């Protein structure tokens, strides 16, 4: 996981967008399959309150 640059220790995303729904789907299916993922956030200038906005999700092999 990349650093939490917004200071809240939480991650968030938008389920209302196609990209956000795809990220959520990947996270959910990875957890259900017992796979590890790496979460990368946006810079600290793009925060949702004190939550870091998810930018990329990588499947770790």
PyMOL commands that set and color helices and strands:
alter all, ss='L'
color gray80, all
select helices_A, chain A and resi 18-32
alter helices_A, ss='H'
color red, helices_A
select strands_A, chain A and resi 10-12+36-41+47-48+51-60
alter strands_A, ss='S'
color yellow, strands_A
deselect
rebuild
show_as cartoon
